[in-house]
Amino acid sequence: MGILSILEEECMFPKASDKTFLAKLYENHHGKSKNFGKPKPSKTAKYEPHFEVYHYAGTVKLRRFYFVS
């Protein structure tokens, strides 16, 4: 199941949250997909990303907030 499919599924349930979305992402993709990863902690970043998507143009670091509202 892709990231957008997981997001769509989460939006259908009233009790879904950003935390459940992130949990499902890790359950379905972490260690299973070469295009998804857990970011390494950074001492210089103002905000820590919750997950990374490895794109042909570079790594996209994303936070889980406001995905599911």
Beta strands, then each sheet from edge to edge (+ up, - down):
strand 1: 36-37
strand 2: 51-55
strand 3: 58-62
sheet 1: 1+ 2- 3+
end
